[in-house]
Amino acid sequence: MSREQTMHLGISFSPGSGSAAVAVDFGLFAQLVRKAEASTLDMVVLADAAPFEATTLVAALATVTSRIGLVAAASTVAHQPYNLARRFASLDIISHGRAGWNASMTQKPLEAANFSRPDGFSPNDFRRRTEEYIGIVQGLWKGWDADALLFDKSAGRFHDPEKIHLLDHKGEFFSVRGPLNVAPSPQDTPVLVMSGLSSSDVDIAAAARTADVVLVSETSPEDAKLFRDDLSARSTAYGRAPDAVKILVTLEPSGTPAETADRLEAQFRTGNCHGFNVVLPPQIAALDGFVGDVLPELQQRGFARHGYGGDTLRTNLGLAPGGAS
């Protein structure tokens, strides 16, 4: 079955659930992600929550895995765009092209108060600021041409300076000169995952223009179709392929394995999504319940793959290099 006919599957673990001993154990997280990788899931999506800062957790997990995608949430309030772009570009190289950034369009309550903004941002300002921020990060990631690195020892030339470009961004909220001092990874740029989208034209347009993946909540088939049709039309208007942005529905499994598989199959058959992001507590038993019971049902029905199709997260998600169309 081709990639377009099989659903993409990600897992999100909620570090705040379960016992305190479970929540602080990196060894458990490593075990969980290795098990998810053995089951050939596309990616694990890690929240920026206690007990681990998400990008630090990804760096550690990259050393104990080799195929699964590692997506970390990172706040546009807590980090400057240049610093964040550099961090994820580094993670992408460390993981050999398996890193992704989960950027939320929703402001966390009280977060800005920890970063010199006691009153936070108005919803409109936050969205405009986040759009500008994402544009800067992607611009920095794309500042190196594919053949910029020369490694020419005889001529003493590590790179071609003509193929590394200044960003020279001066916007409403940020001023960033560039270029980034981290070269591209095997997947060119990290995967941009967007979440917290509203149904507003602004949010959908931003996703259509910049996202590789969007995480959305479960909704009615009618609303799901409206969203996908709108996203596809806007992607095309921006010069991208209609399915350039992959839609993953975030859900928690319930019922028997067969009932959960029925639920996922029914939604996938509508053609309104490309797969699912399954939310689980960070417990081996919970993951076993999905990869040991539900996943085989989906594989038997031909809706889930049995192996990885490539070495990078972009390849396994069927995405174009560097967010291209």
Stockholm file with secondary structure:
# STOCKHOLM 1.0

chainA/1-325         MSREQTMHLGISFSPGSGSAAVAVDFGLFAQLVRKAEASTLDMVVLADAAPFEATTLVAALATVTSRIGLVAAASTVAHQPYNLARRFASLDIISHGRAGWNASMTQKPLEAANFSRPDGFSPNDFRRRTEEYIGIVQGLWKGWDADALLFDKSAGRFHDPEKIHLLDHKGEFFSVRGPLNVAPSPQDTPVLVMSGLSSSDVDIAAAARTADVVLVSETSPEDAKLFRDDLSARSTAYGRAPDAVKILVTLEPSGTPAETADRLEAQFRTGNCHGFNVVLPPQIAALDGFVGDVLPELQQRGFARHGYGGDTLRTNLGLAPGGAS
#=GR chainA/1-325 SS CCGGGSCEEEEEECTTSSCHHHHTCHHHHHHHHHHHHHTTCSEEEECSBTTBCHHHHHHHHHTSCSSSEEEEECCTTTSCHHHHHHHHHHHHHHTTSCEEEEEESSCCTTGGGGGTCTTCCCHHHHHHHHHHHHHHHHHHHTCBCTTCEEEETTTTEEECGGGBCCCCEECSSCEECCCCSSCCBTTBSCEEEEECCCSSHHHHHHHHHHCSEEEEECCCHHHHHHHHHHHHHHHHHTTSCTTSSEEEEEECCCSCHHHHHHHHHHHHHTTSCSEEEEEECSCHHHHHHIIIIIHHHHHHTTSSCSSCSCSSHHHHHTCCGGGCC
#=GC SS_cons         CCGGGSCEEEEEECTTSSCHHHHTCHHHHHHHHHHHHHTTCSEEEECSBTTBCHHHHHHHHHTSCSSSEEEEECCTTTSCHHHHHHHHHHHHHHTTSCEEEEEESSCCTTGGGGGTCTTCCCHHHHHHHHHHHHHHHHHHHTCBCTTCEEEETTTTEEECGGGBCCCCEECSSCEECCCCSSCCBTTBSCEEEEECCCSSHHHHHHHHHHCSEEEEECCCHHHHHHHHHHHHHHHHHTTSCTTSSEEEEEECCCSCHHHHHHHHHHHHHTTSCSEEEEEECSCHHHHHHIIIIIHHHHHHTTSSCSSCSCSSHHHHHTCCGGGCC
//
